Amino acid sequence: MKKLLVLFLTLCLALSFAMAQETGFTVGLEFGMMELDAEGIKNLDAFTDTNPYLMPMIIYENSFLNGALDVYAELDYYFGFWDVPKKNSEKGKPMWAYFDLFLGYNLFLGSASTLSFIVENEFDPVRVSPWFDDSRNITGIFTPAVKFNQTFGFGDLYVMAGAPITYWQLGNKDAETLIDLDFTLGWQSPFGLGLEIIERNCLKPDIDYAGLDVIVSYENGPVYAEVGVSTTKEIKEDGITIIPEFDFTFYRGGTAYLKCAFDGVFADEGDVRFSPALGIKFSF
């Protein structure tokens, strides 16, 4: 564990030096609490019951070959401040990570049309502590996708088809591979308004409708606001998830943000759970 933390800090220092050269890096720090309920909101003095965490992040984003190749990479590391049981019945602080690598190749079909071929791989989560030898400590998702974007006078319209393949599942070494099929329709206006609709379908193990996501966003100068709504086919059982977010960009690439996930809204049973977070990011 100590070696992993030293490696992470060394990476941060190396990237900090690289960022001084304006290479497309972003660093940030987020503080949040996971799955509060109404009672937890009323009694924040019981701090250990609110599942607080601290998450440093490193993001790299850039384009090459005159915009033909897009590269995005993100590493988040979570430090949980509550106790969880280990396999030997002792208690420890949870730690986990998230890693995302995205590559996109763009074919420019004239001045207003773009066809993009995308591959993305996510590790979410990578459970670092506690470590259970008899279960898998990582979820791996590989997503190939194709996207077409067309520019009109009223904005950009785009459609995308992707097939997320979950080849590793957290906690289950013997789980079968899951294959989904997602369809996305989006619009980005010239005046900052955006709309994205994502239909999620399960192809394996069962051919079935999985859910729908809707994201509405608005950007004006330094202000960015977004509301995402996610549903499943079992709305009465799972409810819906609503995630509002507000970002404000200030001097020289700094961005402060506030967001909160509301889970279980409109579910027949169970309380609505809140997961608030605030953070700051700096791009170089």
N, C-alpha and C positions, 0 to 999 in steps of 0.2 A: 504493500500500500504506500509506504513512504517513497519507494522508488517511482511509483506512478505519479505521486504528487510532485516530486522533484522534476520528473520529465515534463509534467504539465507547466510548471513554473518556468522551466528552461525554454519551452516552446513559446511562452508568453513574452519572455525577454527577447528572444530571437525575432519574433514577429514585430515587437515594438520597434526594434532597429530597422526592420524592413519597412515599416509603415512611415518612417520619417522620409522615405524615398517616394512617397505617394504611389504605392503599388496596388491600391484597391482593397486594403484591409479595413475591417471594422472590429473594434473591441468594445465590450460592454459588460455591464453588471446588473443583474436583476435580483430583486428580493420579492418573495411571494409567500403565500400560505395556501395549502392544499385542502380542498374539500371541507370548508367550514359549513356548519349548518346554522340555522337561526339561533340556536342556543349558544353556539360558539361565538357568534357575532355579539351577543349580549354580554358574554363573559370572557373578554379578551385578557383578563388578568390571569386566567388559566392558560398561560402562553404555550405550555408544552402540549396542550390538546389541539392546537391550531395547525400543526404540521408546517412550521415555517422552513423555508429553504433559502439558500443563496446560490446564485448561478452566474459564474463568469462565462463569457462567450467570446469566440474568435470567429470572424466571418471573412472570407475572401471572395470577391466578385469582380470579374473583369471580362473583357471581350478581346479577341484576337482576330487576325486575318481580315482586317477591315470590317469587323462586326460579324463575320461569318461564324465564328466559334465563341460560344458563351460558356464561361466556367463559373461555378458557384460551389463553395465548400463552407461548411459550418460545423463548429465543435462547441457544444455546451456541456458544462460539468456542474452537476447539482450536489450541493452539500446540505443534507437534511439535518435539522436540529432536534429531532425527536428520537426516542428510543424504539427499536424494533427487535423482536426476538431472533436469535440466531439458531442454527441447527442444534447446538449444544445447550440450549435453554438460557444462555447468557444474552445480554442485551448490547446493542451497538447502534451507532448512528448510520443511517442509510446514506449511500452515495451512488449516483448513477450518472450516465452520460448519454448524449445524443450526438450522432454524426450524420451529416448529409453531404453527398457529393452529387453534383448536377452538371451534365455536359449537354450542350445543345448546338447543333449545326444548322445554320440558316441558309436557305437558298432564296435569293432575292429574285422574284419573278416579275421584273419590271420595277417601277418606282413605287407601287402601292401594294404589292402582294408579297408575302413571305411564307415559305413552307419550311417548317422546322422539324428536325428529327432529334428526339430527346431521349437520354437515358439518365436515370437517377437511382442512387442506392442510399437507403437510410438504415442506420442502426438505431433503433428506438424501442425500449431503452437498452443501454448496456449496464446491467446491474453490477456495480463494483463491490458494494458491501451492503448487507451481508452476502457471502458467497455460499451457495448450496451446491455441493458436489453432485447431488443426484438429480439436478434439473438444469435446464439451459438458462444461461444468464443474459441472453441477448435476443432481441427480435430483429430480423433482417428483412427488408422489403426492397425489391428491385422493380423498377417501373420503366418500361419502354413506352414511348408516346410519340404521336405525330400531331403537329399543330399547324393550322393555317390561319394567317392574319391578313385581313383586307382593310385598307384605309379608305374611308369615305369622307365627305365633307362634314358629316355629323359625328365623326370619330372613327375609332378602330373597332371592327368586329372580328372575333376569332372563335374558332372551334378547335377542340382537341379531343383525341381519343387516347386513353392510356390503359395499360394492363398491369396494375400492381400485383406483384408475385411475392407472397410472404413465404420465404423458404426456411426461415428459422422462427420459432415461437418461444417467447419467454416462458420459462418454467416447464416446458414440455419437449424433451429431446426426441420423442417418438411421434410428434404431431405431423400430419401430412401437409404437403404444400398447398397453400390457398391461392387461388387466382381470381382476381376481380377484373371488371371492365368498367371504366369510368368515361363518361362523356361530359365535356365542358363546353358551355356557350358563354361568351363574355363580350362586353362592350365597354370601351374606354372613351369618354367624351373629350372634346377639346377644352371644356371648361372645368375639368377635374372630377366629374362624376363617373363612377365605375360600377358595373354590375356583372356578377359572375354566378352562374348556375351549374352545379355539378351533380349529375345523376350517377349513383354508385350501384353496381350490380355484381352479384357473386356468381362466378362461373364454376368454381370448384371449391368445395365438394358438391354443392347444389346450384343449379341455375335458378337464380332468384333475385328479386329486387332487394337491394340492401339499404338504400337511403338516398337522401337529397340534401345538398348543401347550397345555401344562398349567401353570397357576400356582397354587401353594398358598401361602397367607399366614396370618400370625397376628399380632394386635396386642393388647397388654395394657399399658395405661398408657403410659409413655414408650418401650416396646420394640415394634419392628415387625420381623418376619422374613418373608422370602419366598424361595421356590425356584421358578424357572421352567425348564421343559424344553421344548425345541423340536425337532421332527423333520421330516424331509422324506420323500418317497416313496422316495428313494435312500439308505436308512439305511446300507447296507453301504459305499456310496461316500462319503457326506457325514458319516456318524456322526450323533450328536445333540449339541445344545448345552444345557448346564446352567448356570444363572446363579443362585447363591445370593446373598442380600443381607441385611444386618443394619443396622437404623437405631436410633439412640437419640436421643430428644428431651430436651434439657436446658433450662436456664433461659431463659425468655422467647422461645420460638419458635426456638431453635437446634437443629439436627439434625445429628449426625455419622453417616456411613454408610460401610460397607465392603461391596464386592461383587467378584465375580470371574466372568468368563465362561470356561467350559471348552468349547472347540470341538473337533469331531472325535472325540468319545467313542464307542467301539465301531466306528469305521471300520476297514475291512479294511486300508487302507494309510495311512501318514502318522502323525505324532505328534500327541498331544493338545496343543492350544495354549491357553495361559492368558492372560487379559487382566484383571489385578487393578486395582482402583481404590479410592481412598478420598477422601472429600470432606466438606464441611461446608456447611450451608445455614442462612440466617436468614430467617424470615418476619416481615413487619411489617403 
